[in-house]
């Protein structure tokens, strides 16, 4: 039995993604075979496709999916055939089926649409670890959330507001800034001069933390926005990687903290995965967290999905539908 999958044989642009027929895998010890109904598209996929994050070729792109358990391998008791599940951080989701270790699967709560579950999974857990663990926000503090109309941005704004923090966000257009305000941002700014404006908003003190998934183009301004001993949590690089710098800069700008986290660092145990995914999916089900699906593409149009994501043509979550 074969299945369709998006494969990369040589790193490159969107044209490096090929729709191919490959054998449908069989679950081994501790694994489950998932029939996918939706796959999440994330910036990390574009980094891997381009060779920025090296992966042994050929490989199937994508690391986030929602679907139904088709079959389980020996030793699997946590899920059974027919269970609706969602997962992230497992390579190979741009496909009709995926083989996933059962301990990476989270059951989709009854009443929550699988598309919404997958749209909230990687980006929702990213927002969760940033606001609750990397720099645990407290009520009354002020944060900057870059790319406020993006998938992580919209969720991070909502989580920061749940905590009671003041949120300053940036976005590239009026329409995107309006979306960020709708999500609860107190201030929605253009990228130009955001650091000076953030200083004004905080009475010259600077913000407590900057959550920066943009990287190269915001780096300097992010550092300039922080209070003494503030933190820059650099969790992505959608505008390109940050150039090497002298750590003395952190001293000059106020004894700043810099961290470069990934979701993998914050889902090290099953308990941690269940905490983060459980909060995100429960809040979505209860209506406390609005998860926006901005665009859906058929699996065969993975290249168009990447172009839309990288061209800043999307808001919220981009999905591929097998």
Backbone bond lengths (Angstrom), bond angles and torsions (degrees), N, CA, C in turn:
res aa  C-N    CA-C-N  psi(-1)  N-CA   C-N-CA  omega(-1)  CA-C   N-CA-C  phi
1 X - - - 1.468 - - 1.526 109.03 -
2 X 1.333 116.19 134.37 1.470 118.78 -179.34 1.525 110.40 -116.74
3 X 1.336 114.61 165.40 1.465 120.74 179.87 1.522 108.72 -141.23
4 X 1.332 116.26 161.15 1.461 122.44 175.94 1.529 108.73 -85.69
5 X 1.338 115.59 140.49 1.467 120.74 176.45 1.522 109.31 -151.59
6 X 1.314 116.16 151.33 1.469 122.07 175.28 1.522 107.90 -90.91
7 X 1.360 115.49 116.77 1.468 121.22 -174.47 1.529 110.95 -114.98
8 X 1.317 114.89 147.06 1.467 121.45 174.71 1.528 107.34 -118.47
9 X 1.339 116.59 120.65 1.465 121.56 179.09 1.524 111.40 -99.67
10 X 1.352 114.97 -26.33 1.458 121.16 -178.35 1.528 107.30 -145.20
11 X 1.348 119.17 126.40 1.466 118.87 -179.93 1.532 111.42 -56.51
12 X 1.325 115.95 147.27 1.467 119.77 -179.66 1.510 111.74 173.80
13 X 1.336 115.36 -157.17 1.462 121.61 179.71 1.523 110.86 -76.45
14 X 1.339 116.75 -171.69 1.471 120.16 -179.67 1.534 113.46 -54.58
15 X 1.348 116.05 -28.46 1.477 119.48 179.92 1.530 112.62 -68.00
16 X 1.343 117.38 -11.16 1.474 120.78 177.70 1.529 112.03 -73.20
17 X 1.342 116.53 -11.82 1.471 120.63 -179.59 1.526 110.11 -89.25
18 X 1.328 115.98 120.98 1.462 121.16 -177.99 1.523 110.60 -117.35
19 X 1.334 116.44 134.20 1.464 120.84 175.33 1.527 107.69 -83.89
20 X 1.329 116.68 117.06 1.466 120.62 -175.02 1.524 111.29 -130.95
21 X 1.317 114.96 161.57 1.465 121.39 170.91 1.521 107.77 -94.18
22 X 1.326 117.06 125.06 1.467 121.01 175.79 1.532 107.49 -131.65
23 X 1.337 117.56 160.42 1.469 118.86 -179.57 1.538 111.78 -62.75
24 X 1.319 116.40 139.59 1.471 120.50 174.05 1.524 107.63 -71.82
25 X 1.342 117.69 125.37 1.469 118.97 -175.57 1.533 112.96 -72.76
26 X 1.308 115.70 162.53 1.468 122.83 177.03 1.525 108.13 -111.01
27 X 1.337 117.85 132.69 1.473 118.24 -178.54 1.527 112.88 -67.59
28 X 1.337 115.20 134.31 1.458 121.14 175.94 1.520 110.02 -99.58
29 X 1.298 116.95 -164.47 1.467 123.66 179.51 1.533 110.35 -52.27
30 X 1.335 115.42 124.06 1.468 120.36 174.80 1.514 115.36 76.13
31 X 1.339 117.43 6.65 1.465 120.58 -176.35 1.533 112.60 -110.46
32 X 1.343 115.04 160.22 1.463 121.18 173.24 1.519 108.73 -130.63
33 X 1.323 116.21 143.99 1.465 121.90 174.26 1.522 107.22 -95.13
34 X 1.337 116.48 123.74 1.469 121.89 -177.17 1.523 109.90 -108.99
35 X 1.325 116.54 127.28 1.468 120.67 170.31 1.514 106.43 -85.44
36 X 1.323 116.47 112.19 1.466 121.20 -170.52 1.528 112.77 -81.02
37 X 1.321 115.67 138.33 1.471 120.57 174.93 1.524 111.05 -109.99
38 X 1.342 116.82 -19.14 1.465 121.19 177.31 1.522 109.05 -159.51
39 X 1.335 115.59 142.93 1.470 120.94 177.02 1.521 107.77 -123.67
40 X 1.322 116.18 138.19 1.456 120.53 177.51 1.515 110.93 -82.07
41 X 1.330 115.82 141.23 1.464 121.92 174.72 1.529 107.12 -105.85
42 X 1.342 116.17 127.60 1.459 121.25 -175.68 1.521 110.51 -133.13
43 X 1.335 115.65 159.28 1.465 119.65 -179.94 1.522 111.96 -58.63
44 X 1.334 117.21 -32.54 1.462 119.39 179.71 1.534 111.05 -60.34
45 X 1.333 116.83 -29.33 1.477 120.21 177.65 1.538 110.07 -64.54
46 X 1.331 115.71 -39.97 1.477 118.91 -179.94 1.528 110.11 -69.18
47 X 1.337 117.36 -34.90 1.472 120.61 178.18 1.536 110.08 -65.04
48 X 1.334 116.08 -42.09 1.467 120.30 -178.93 1.530 110.86 -70.58
49 X 1.315 116.27 -41.20 1.473 120.56 178.43 1.536 110.94 -60.53
50 X 1.329 116.48 -39.27 1.468 121.15 -177.03 1.525 113.03 -81.93
51 X 1.342 116.61 -9.37 1.455 119.49 -179.69 1.516 113.92 89.00
52 X 1.348 116.34 5.21 1.473 121.60 177.95 1.526 109.93 -65.24
53 X 1.343 115.52 -39.19 1.465 121.90 169.90 1.525 105.52 -110.54
54 X 1.328 119.11 104.44 1.469 120.28 -173.40 1.535 113.04 -65.53
55 X 1.330 115.31 134.74 1.471 122.76 175.56 1.534 106.27 -132.06
56 X 1.326 116.28 141.66 1.471 119.03 179.38 1.531 109.89 -65.27
57 X 1.315 116.77 127.92 1.472 121.53 -179.27 1.530 110.09 -92.01
58 X 1.355 118.13 158.62 1.470 126.01 -10.48 1.531 110.42 -75.45
59 X 1.339 115.90 152.85 1.461 119.04 178.15 1.525 110.74 -144.15
60 X 1.321 114.51 157.54 1.466 121.04 174.89 1.522 107.31 -91.05
61 X 1.323 116.64 128.66 1.462 121.94 -177.58 1.531 112.17 -74.34
62 X 1.317 115.52 168.57 1.462 121.63 172.11 1.506 113.43 92.30
63 X 1.339 116.00 141.77 1.467 117.02 179.42 1.522 112.98 -140.95
64 X 1.319 115.17 32.86 1.468 118.78 179.81 1.524 108.40 -152.89
65 X 1.333 116.95 129.63 1.453 118.94 -178.04 1.518 113.36 -152.66
66 X 1.325 114.80 159.74 1.468 121.51 172.59 1.516 107.07 -133.21
67 X 1.313 115.92 143.84 1.456 119.64 179.74 1.506 111.52 -179.10
68 X 1.320 114.46 -154.64 1.462 121.52 -175.79 1.524 108.22 -123.50
69 X 1.327 116.05 137.81 1.463 119.87 177.40 1.528 108.77 -65.87
70 X 1.336 115.42 122.62 1.463 122.01 -179.57 1.532 110.21 -90.43
71 X 1.331 114.89 -43.33 1.473 120.75 -178.90 1.520 108.62 -158.66
72 X 1.332 116.04 155.30 1.464 120.01 177.56 1.526 109.85 -123.11
73 X 1.342 114.82 152.19 1.456 120.80 178.02 1.516 111.07 -88.08
74 X 1.328 117.30 178.64 1.469 121.49 179.06 1.532 111.74 -57.93
75 X 1.319 115.70 141.66 1.461 121.19 174.19 1.516 115.68 84.38
76 X 1.343 117.45 0.97 1.476 119.57 -179.10 1.528 109.83 -91.62
77 X 1.327 116.31 118.91 1.469 120.30 178.48 1.531 111.89 -122.27
78 X 1.343 116.66 -13.87 1.475 120.36 -175.15 1.526 112.46 -74.35
79 X 1.347 117.24 -26.70 1.474 121.28 177.09 1.528 108.48 -136.55
80 X 1.360 113.66 161.27 1.479 118.59 178.47 1.520 108.59 -138.99
81 X 1.321 116.89 166.43 1.463 121.84 178.98 1.525 109.60 -54.25
82 X 1.328 115.80 134.55 1.461 120.94 179.63 1.519 114.38 98.06
83 X 1.339 118.22 -14.30 1.478 120.69 -179.92 1.531 110.95 -71.92
84 X 1.356 117.83 132.89 1.471 119.47 172.58 1.537 108.97 -79.14
85 X 1.324 116.56 127.97 1.465 120.67 -175.23 1.530 111.08 -136.05
86 X 1.336 113.96 164.42 1.460 121.19 177.42 1.526 106.87 -142.12
87 X 1.332 116.60 153.20 1.465 119.35 179.28 1.523 109.20 -156.21
88 X 1.326 115.93 164.48 1.468 121.29 170.88 1.518 108.26 -146.71
89 X 1.348 114.81 173.57 1.471 121.05 179.60 1.532 113.46 62.36
90 X 1.331 116.21 31.75 1.467 120.93 173.98 1.528 106.95 -131.46
91 X 1.320 116.31 119.53 1.464 122.05 -176.73 1.529 112.29 -63.43
92 X 1.351 116.65 136.89 1.461 120.16 169.83 1.517 117.29 112.13
93 X 1.354 117.62 32.11 1.473 118.43 -175.26 1.530 115.00 -96.14
94 X 1.351 119.09 -7.09 1.462 119.62 176.25 1.532 107.22 -80.36
95 X 1.309 115.99 71.29 1.472 120.28 -172.55 1.528 109.61 -162.86
96 X 1.328 115.11 172.15 1.470 119.90 177.35 1.525 111.55 -80.55
97 X 1.336 116.07 -29.14 1.471 121.48 178.06 1.522 108.82 -135.19
98 X 1.330 116.39 153.37 1.465 120.55 175.73 1.513 109.59 -140.27
99 X 1.319 114.68 143.81 1.459 122.18 175.72 1.529 107.26 -97.62
100 X 1.331 116.67 120.70 1.463 120.43 -174.25 1.523 109.33 -132.45
101 X 1.322 115.98 136.58 1.460 120.77 173.83 1.531 107.97 -60.65
102 X 1.326 117.69 130.82 1.473 121.33 -174.55 1.531 112.30 -58.24
103 X 1.335 116.94 -28.89 1.470 118.20 -178.25 1.522 113.16 -74.81
104 X 1.354 117.09 -4.94 1.469 121.27 176.26 1.537 111.57 -96.62
105 X 1.333 116.07 -8.46 1.463 120.28 -175.38 1.527 111.83 -86.91
106 X 1.323 114.99 141.18 1.463 121.34 175.32 1.527 106.54 -122.45
107 X 1.316 117.11 131.92 1.470 119.34 179.37 1.533 109.71 -72.18
108 X 1.333 114.87 139.23 1.473 120.04 177.56 1.521 107.79 -80.10
109 X 1.342 117.87 124.78 1.475 119.23 -179.39 1.531 111.64 -59.91
110 X 1.321 116.59 144.71 1.466 121.54 177.65 1.521 108.92 -56.96
111 X 1.342 115.47 132.98 1.461 119.46 178.19 1.517 113.84 97.49
112 X 1.342 117.03 -10.70 1.466 119.75 178.88 1.529 108.76 -102.61
113 X 1.334 115.48 126.17 1.463 120.89 -178.67 1.535 109.86 -65.20
114 X 1.346 118.90 134.16 1.466 120.80 -179.67 1.534 113.62 -53.86
115 X 1.354 117.04 -37.40 1.476 120.55 179.21 1.526 110.90 -60.62
116 X 1.334 116.20 -40.63 1.462 120.35 179.51 1.529 109.80 -69.90
117 X 1.329 116.14 -38.24 1.472 120.50 178.82 1.522 110.80 -61.22
118 X 1.334 117.26 -46.38 1.475 118.80 -178.87 1.523 110.74 -72.16
119 X 1.314 116.64 -32.62 1.470 119.78 179.21 1.526 110.98 -65.89
120 X 1.333 116.18 -26.05 1.464 119.55 -178.75 1.509 114.17 -96.59
121 X 1.319 117.65 -9.35 1.462 120.32 -167.88 1.531 112.90 -68.67
122 X 1.326 117.63 -73.90 1.464 119.54 -175.62 1.528 111.39 -65.48
123 X 1.338 115.93 -46.82 1.462 118.70 -177.36 1.526 111.42 -71.91
124 X 1.333 117.13 -35.35 1.466 120.70 178.05 1.516 111.85 -67.01
125 X 1.350 116.48 -42.83 1.461 119.39 178.46 1.529 111.26 -70.52
126 X 1.336 116.82 -29.56 1.468 120.35 174.63 1.531 109.55 -64.36
127 X 1.327 116.27 -49.52 1.468 120.08 177.56 1.530 110.34 -59.06
128 X 1.332 116.33 -38.21 1.470 122.11 -178.28 1.528 110.99 -64.17
129 X 1.349 117.28 -49.34 1.469 117.43 -177.82 1.523 111.12 -67.84
130 X 1.342 116.86 -34.84 1.472 119.33 179.64 1.524 111.10 -62.89
131 X 1.333 116.26 -49.21 1.472 120.58 -174.25 1.523 113.83 -81.06
132 X 1.343 116.84 -23.37 1.466 119.51 -175.07 1.523 114.28 -109.28
133 X 1.345 118.07 -16.32 1.462 119.64 -175.38 1.529 114.28 -131.01
134 X 1.328 118.37 -50.22 1.468 119.93 -176.90 1.524 110.03 -62.08
135 X 1.327 115.93 -57.96 1.460 121.48 168.17 1.520 105.11 -128.28
136 X 1.349 117.07 97.48 1.476 118.26 -177.46 1.523 110.28 -68.07
137 X 1.312 115.05 105.52 1.465 121.11 -178.61 1.522 111.15 -64.64
138 X 1.329 114.90 146.44 1.469 120.10 174.63 1.524 109.04 -122.32
139 X 1.310 115.64 156.22 1.467 120.81 177.27 1.522 108.58 -56.22
140 X 1.331 115.62 137.07 1.463 120.19 177.74 1.519 113.92 92.38
141 X 1.342 118.04 -13.59 1.463 120.15 177.24 1.532 109.60 -82.35
142 X 1.342 115.35 167.11 1.468 120.83 -179.13 1.524 109.87 -123.44
143 X 1.325 115.71 132.24 1.464 120.42 178.85 1.519 110.24 -126.30
144 X 1.338 115.16 156.41 1.465 121.33 168.35 1.520 107.38 -106.94
145 X 1.318 115.84 131.65 1.466 122.47 174.08 1.525 107.02 -116.54
146 X 1.336 116.49 109.08 1.466 119.21 177.74 1.523 110.54 -76.66
147 X 1.347 115.37 156.07 1.477 121.77 179.96 1.529 109.88 53.32
148 X 1.329 114.81 55.75 1.465 121.46 -172.86 1.517 115.72 -64.43
149 X 1.341 117.76 -17.42 1.473 119.51 179.68 1.522 111.47 -99.54
150 X 1.332 117.32 2.05 1.467 120.94 177.38 1.515 110.81 -78.55
151 X 1.322 115.94 176.93 1.464 120.56 -177.04 1.512 113.07 -59.10
152 X 1.342 117.44 -51.71 1.469 120.11 178.83 1.524 109.88 -68.84
153 X 1.327 116.08 -43.37 1.459 120.84 -176.20 1.517 114.02 -53.78
154 X 1.328 116.89 -49.97 1.472 120.82 -178.17 1.527 111.68 -61.94
155 X 1.339 116.75 -36.48 1.464 120.61 -179.31 1.525 111.31 -76.51
156 X 1.331 116.34 -37.67 1.461 121.30 179.74 1.530 111.05 -66.70
157 X 1.317 116.21 -39.42 1.476 120.18 176.21 1.527 109.23 -58.01
158 X 1.331 116.45 -47.88 1.469 120.45 -177.40 1.535 111.43 -63.65
159 X 1.332 116.60 -41.13 1.474 119.65 -179.46 1.526 111.05 -67.82
160 X 1.335 116.37 -39.73 1.473 120.19 178.52 1.533 110.48 -63.58
161 X 1.331 116.07 -38.24 1.477 120.19 178.91 1.532 110.48 -69.69
162 X 1.340 117.66 -36.23 1.476 121.11 176.17 1.525 110.32 -58.16
163 X 1.342 115.42 -38.33 1.465 121.13 -178.88 1.531 111.11 -73.19
164 X 1.329 115.75 -27.11 1.469 119.51 -179.24 1.514 113.03 102.82
165 X 1.344 117.45 20.00 1.469 121.63 178.02 1.527 109.75 -87.63
166 X 1.332 115.16 158.06 1.463 121.64 171.66 1.519 107.56 -86.28
167 X 1.341 116.62 133.04 1.466 120.87 -175.32 1.523 111.26 -116.15
168 X 1.344 114.44 121.37 1.464 121.78 169.86 1.519 105.63 -104.63
169 X 1.316 117.03 129.94 1.465 118.60 -179.30 1.515 110.76 -128.17
170 X 1.331 116.05 159.04 1.460 121.62 175.59 1.520 108.94 -121.15
171 X 1.331 115.44 149.69 1.467 121.15 174.84 1.520 107.35 -160.57
172 X 1.337 115.81 158.27 1.463 120.55 -168.28 1.527 115.41 -86.33
173 X 1.327 118.88 -10.21 1.475 119.42 -179.01 1.522 110.49 -142.86
174 X 1.312 115.14 163.49 1.475 121.71 178.02 1.523 110.55 -58.03
175 X 1.336 115.08 -42.83 1.470 120.90 -177.52 1.537 109.88 -62.52
176 X 1.333 116.31 -43.74 1.462 120.16 -179.44 1.534 110.98 -68.77
177 X 1.325 116.60 -37.79 1.475 119.43 178.45 1.529 110.69 -65.75
178 X 1.333 116.18 -34.84 1.475 120.16 177.07 1.534 110.28 -64.93
179 X 1.341 117.11 -39.31 1.469 121.37 177.88 1.529 110.82 -63.87
180 X 1.326 116.15 -41.45 1.466 121.10 179.50 1.532 110.76 -64.64
181 X 1.337 116.04 -38.85 1.481 120.43 177.96 1.530 110.12 -65.63
182 X 1.332 114.61 -40.55 1.469 121.32 178.14 1.535 110.81 -59.65
183 X 1.349 115.81 -35.96 1.473 121.01 179.70 1.527 112.02 -74.23
184 X 1.361 116.35 -11.99 1.459 119.27 175.96 1.515 115.91 121.61
185 X 1.345 118.27 2.26 1.466 120.06 179.62 1.531 110.06 -62.22
186 X 1.337 115.74 138.07 1.474 120.27 178.10 1.524 110.78 -77.53
187 X 1.334 116.08 -35.89 1.466 121.96 -179.75 1.516 108.39 -136.28
188 X 1.337 117.52 129.53 1.464 121.47 177.61 1.523 108.13 -120.49
189 X 1.335 116.39 114.97 1.465 122.18 -171.13 1.525 111.90 -115.63
190 X 1.353 116.23 153.87 1.464 118.24 166.75 1.536 108.43 -70.40
191 X 1.328 117.83 163.97 1.468 120.16 179.92 1.535 112.27 -66.77
192 X 1.324 116.14 -35.72 1.463 120.26 -177.72 1.527 110.50 -60.96
193 X 1.330 116.30 121.99 1.465 120.65 174.75 1.515 115.07 68.21
194 X 1.345 117.45 20.31 1.479 118.79 -177.73 1.528 111.40 -63.03
195 X 1.353 116.89 -29.88 1.472 119.00 -177.30 1.531 112.16 -67.14
196 X 1.350 115.93 -43.73 1.477 118.59 177.74 1.523 111.03 -63.13
197 X 1.340 115.12 -41.89 1.465 120.21 -178.11 1.542 110.01 -64.43
198 X 1.344 116.43 -40.69 1.473 120.67 179.03 1.526 110.56 -62.54
199 X 1.336 116.15 -38.10 1.477 120.44 176.79 1.526 110.21 -63.18
200 X 1.340 115.78 -43.15 1.487 119.72 178.97 1.526 110.25 -60.99
201 X 1.341 115.55 -46.52 1.475 120.61 -177.54 1.526 110.92 -59.56
202 X 1.346 116.00 -36.31 1.475 120.16 -177.40 1.535 112.49 -94.49
203 X 1.328 116.68 16.78 1.466 120.28 178.07 1.514 112.96 63.59
204 X 1.339 116.47 31.51 1.457 121.71 177.41 1.519 114.77 89.08
205 X 1.330 117.19 -11.23 1.468 121.42 -174.54 1.534 113.07 -73.42
206 X 1.316 117.75 -39.73 1.468 122.44 -173.45 1.521 110.64 100.07
207 X 1.314 115.73 162.83 1.469 121.13 -176.73 1.525 110.66 -86.82
208 X 1.322 115.91 160.92 1.470 121.11 -179.53 1.520 112.34 -74.39
209 X 1.335 116.18 -37.27 1.466 120.53 -176.02 1.524 109.76 -152.62
210 X 1.329 115.78 145.02 1.466 121.70 170.23 1.526 107.50 -116.02
211 X 1.332 116.37 124.17 1.459 122.34 174.18 1.528 106.68 -97.86
212 X 1.323 116.30 106.95 1.464 121.40 -168.15 1.524 111.37 -120.03
213 X 1.330 116.75 108.45 1.459 121.81 175.93 1.521 111.73 -103.63
214 X 1.344 116.75 7.72 1.470 121.38 -174.80 1.530 111.41 -95.62
215 X 1.346 116.74 -43.21 1.464 119.90 172.49 1.510 115.43 89.00
216 X 1.316 115.82 -116.00 1.461 122.47 -169.35 1.534 114.82 -48.76
217 X 1.333 117.29 -50.73 1.468 119.71 -172.45 1.535 113.57 -77.87
218 X 1.328 118.50 -17.98 1.472 121.00 -177.94 1.527 112.78 -107.00
219 X 1.318 117.63 -14.49 1.466 125.13 -172.36 1.531 113.30 -46.28
220 X 1.335 116.00 -56.23 1.470 121.41 -176.56 1.523 110.95 -60.40
221 X 1.335 115.53 -48.55 1.465 120.47 -179.41 1.518 111.98 -64.15
222 X 1.342 116.44 -36.19 1.470 120.17 179.23 1.525 110.31 -61.24
223 X 1.341 116.72 -47.27 1.473 120.81 178.47 1.530 110.63 -60.46
224 X 1.334 116.39 -40.74 1.469 121.12 -177.19 1.529 113.00 -70.82
225 X 1.333 117.08 -15.63 1.475 121.00 -176.63 1.524 112.99 -86.45
226 X 1.348 116.77 -14.53 1.466 120.22 -167.95 1.520 114.00 -84.90
227 X 1.311 115.01 147.22 1.463 122.04 171.68 1.527 109.32 -71.61
228 X 1.336 116.39 170.23 1.456 120.64 173.04 1.534 108.43 -57.15
229 X 1.326 116.64 132.01 1.468 124.82 -178.14 1.539 112.93 62.98
230 X 1.306 116.39 23.62 1.469 120.05 174.71 1.523 110.51 -76.20
231 X 1.335 115.67 169.51 1.467 120.26 -176.97 1.524 112.25 -120.41
232 X 1.339 115.05 135.64 1.459 121.24 169.46 1.520 107.68 -104.71
233 X 1.324 116.38 112.69 1.470 122.14 176.64 1.521 106.95 -99.41
234 X 1.321 115.63 99.59 1.458 122.79 -176.04 1.528 107.63 -93.73
235 X 1.342 116.95 98.57 1.471 119.15 -170.94 1.525 113.14 -106.65
236 X 1.347 117.17 3.52 1.465 119.90 179.83 1.513 110.07 -166.19
237 X 1.333 115.60 177.30 1.471 119.80 -176.33 1.525 110.01 -149.51
238 X 1.328 116.27 55.81 1.470 119.66 -175.23 1.528 112.51 -63.52
239 X 1.347 117.91 -22.23 1.470 119.97 178.65 1.526 111.79 -96.97
240 X 1.334 116.62 1.11 1.462 121.02 -177.62 1.522 110.64 119.61
241 X 1.352 116.65 161.43 1.458 119.99 -177.43 1.531 113.02 -71.06
242 X 1.310 115.89 150.58 1.462 121.96 176.99 1.532 108.39 -74.54
243 X 1.348 115.99 137.31 1.466 120.37 179.32 1.526 110.02 -69.21
244 X 1.340 117.91 154.28 1.467 120.19 176.02 1.535 110.02 -55.26
245 X 1.332 116.33 145.21 1.463 119.43 -178.36 1.524 109.40 -142.19
246 X 1.320 115.53 162.70 1.463 122.73 179.07 1.532 108.83 -85.38
247 X 1.340 118.44 122.52 1.473 120.56 -179.77 1.537 114.02 -56.15
248 X 1.343 116.04 -18.49 1.471 120.17 176.44 1.535 111.49 -57.85
249 X 1.348 115.86 -26.47 1.470 121.23 177.43 1.537 110.32 -56.79
250 X 1.337 116.58 -38.08 1.476 120.49 -179.60 1.523 110.60 -65.14
251 X 1.330 116.40 -34.25 1.460 121.86 176.66 1.530 109.83 -68.46
252 X 1.321 116.48 -49.94 1.468 121.22 -177.17 1.525 112.38 -59.57
253 X 1.320 115.96 -33.48 1.473 118.93 -175.68 1.530 113.00 -93.15
254 X 1.338 117.37 8.81 1.469 118.28 171.13 1.518 115.99 120.96
255 X 1.340 117.69 30.82 1.472 118.96 179.33 1.517 111.23 61.04
256 X 1.338 115.52 45.16 1.466 121.08 -173.11 1.531 112.17 -75.05
257 X 1.319 114.92 157.44 1.466 122.14 172.72 1.529 107.92 -104.39
258 X 1.342 115.33 138.85 1.459 121.29 175.69 1.517 108.37 -128.31
259 X 1.331 117.06 131.70 1.461 120.32 174.55 1.523 108.76 -135.27
260 X 1.329 115.82 149.37 1.483 121.04 178.38 1.530 108.15 -125.16
261 X 1.355 116.17 78.71 1.471 120.16 -175.00 1.523 113.95 -87.86
262 X 1.313 115.32 163.84 1.470 123.77 169.80 1.528 107.66 -134.00
263 X 1.321 115.68 159.29 1.470 120.65 -178.72 1.529 111.62 -56.43
264 X 1.333 116.60 -35.69 1.465 121.37 -178.73 1.530 111.42 -55.16
265 X 1.352 116.28 -37.83 1.470 120.31 -179.17 1.531 111.84 -67.47
266 X 1.327 116.13 -19.60 1.469 120.62 -173.72 1.529 112.86 -112.86
267 X 1.334 116.27 12.36 1.475 120.33 172.81 1.527 107.38 -134.01
268 X 1.313 115.49 50.63 1.468 121.98 -174.64 1.531 112.81 -74.47
269 X 1.322 116.77 -25.79 1.467 120.16 -178.96 1.526 109.33 -124.44
270 X 1.311 115.15 160.79 1.471 120.99 176.50 1.534 109.92 -59.95
271 X 1.328 115.83 -38.44 1.470 121.55 -179.47 1.534 111.11 -61.41
272 X 1.345 114.89 -43.00 1.467 119.58 -179.86 1.532 110.91 -67.97
273 X 1.325 116.94 -41.41 1.464 121.32 177.35 1.527 110.23 -59.76
274 X 1.335 117.06 -45.73 1.470 120.50 -178.79 1.530 111.80 -66.50
275 X 1.332 116.64 -35.61 1.477 120.50 177.76 1.527 110.25 -62.39
276 X 1.341 116.10 -52.76 1.468 119.51 -175.69 1.535 111.88 -68.59
277 X 1.334 116.79 -50.63 1.472 120.45 -179.64 1.523 110.05 -63.74
278 X 1.332 116.07 -39.90 1.472 120.41 -179.62 1.518 111.84 -60.53
279 X 1.340 117.08 -46.14 1.470 120.92 177.66 1.521 111.11 -60.37
280 X 1.345 116.32 -50.12 1.470 121.16 -176.06 1.533 111.08 -60.69
281 X 1.330 117.05 -49.11 1.468 120.18 -176.77 1.525 111.22 -69.13
282 X 1.335 116.70 -37.08 1.476 119.74 178.35 1.535 110.91 -66.54
283 X 1.328 116.45 -45.42 1.476 119.60 179.11 1.525 110.67 -61.76
284 X 1.346 116.85 -36.84 1.474 120.13 178.32 1.520 110.35 -65.36
285 X 1.327 116.02 -43.73 1.463 121.45 -179.86 1.526 111.18 -63.90
286 X 1.336 116.13 -38.96 1.475 120.88 -178.28 1.528 112.74 -80.59
287 X 1.345 116.68 -6.11 1.465 119.87 -179.80 1.519 114.02 81.71
288 X 1.343 117.56 8.29 1.469 120.50 178.66 1.531 110.78 -78.27
289 X 1.337 115.83 -23.53 1.457 121.73 -178.58 1.521 107.69 -123.99
290 X 1.325 115.63 116.46 1.467 120.06 178.01 1.521 108.25 -89.53
291 X 1.322 116.87 117.42 1.464 121.32 -179.23 1.522 107.86 -103.75
292 X 1.317 115.16 118.53 1.463 120.70 -173.78 1.525 111.06 -98.82
293 X 1.326 116.83 120.63 1.465 120.93 171.20 1.524 106.20 -91.95
294 X 1.324 115.83 112.25 1.463 120.12 -173.81 1.513 113.74 -86.51
295 X 1.346 116.56 -30.77 1.472 119.77 -177.76 1.519 110.34 -158.32
296 X 1.337 115.27 145.19 1.462 121.97 175.57 1.529 108.76 -126.61
297 X 1.323 116.04 134.66 1.457 122.14 178.43 1.525 108.69 -127.52
298 X 1.353 118.15 145.42 1.461 117.94 171.43 1.532 109.63 -65.43
299 X 1.318 116.98 155.56 1.470 122.12 -178.67 1.531 111.70 -51.25
300 X 1.329 116.23 -38.27 1.474 120.89 -177.51 1.530 112.56 -65.16
301 X 1.344 117.05 -17.12 1.474 120.77 -178.92 1.531 112.41 -104.99
302 X 1.331 115.96 34.52 1.465 120.29 179.21 1.528 111.40 -57.54
303 X 1.338 117.23 -36.97 1.473 120.67 -179.59 1.527 110.51 -61.79
304 X 1.332 116.55 -43.65 1.473 120.36 178.93 1.529 110.79 -64.04
305 X 1.342 115.83 -36.57 1.469 119.93 178.48 1.525 110.62 -62.90
306 X 1.331 117.46 -42.69 1.466 121.45 178.58 1.527 111.22 -65.91
307 X 1.332 116.86 -41.73 1.464 120.74 179.09 1.527 111.13 -62.05
308 X 1.339 115.46 -41.49 1.471 119.99 179.35 1.522 110.86 -65.23
309 X 1.349 116.88 -43.07 1.462 121.31 -178.75 1.527 110.51 -65.19
310 X 1.321 116.67 -47.97 1.467 120.37 -176.67 1.527 112.70 -74.52
311 X 1.330 116.44 -22.70 1.465 120.04 179.76 1.508 113.63 -88.45
312 X 1.342 116.66 12.37 1.479 122.52 -179.94 1.526 111.50 57.72
313 X 1.340 116.21 28.10 1.464 119.85 -177.26 1.525 111.68 -92.33
314 X 1.341 117.48 4.53 1.463 119.26 -176.22 1.527 111.03 -124.34
315 X 1.326 114.30 156.77 1.471 120.91 170.14 1.521 105.44 -127.82
316 X 1.341 116.43 151.11 1.456 118.51 -179.48 1.518 111.08 68.63
317 X 1.323 115.98 -149.75 1.472 122.22 -170.70 1.532 112.07 -96.22
318 X 1.322 115.30 140.17 1.475 121.61 174.16 1.530 107.62 -103.94
319 X 1.347 116.51 129.87 1.470 121.52 -179.53 1.529 110.97 -120.52
320 X 1.334 115.02 148.78 1.473 121.63 167.92 1.529 106.81 -106.95
321 X 1.317 115.96 137.10 1.465 120.71 -179.81 1.530 109.20 -113.20
322 X 1.359 117.25 111.28 1.480 120.02 -179.04 1.531 111.98 -62.75
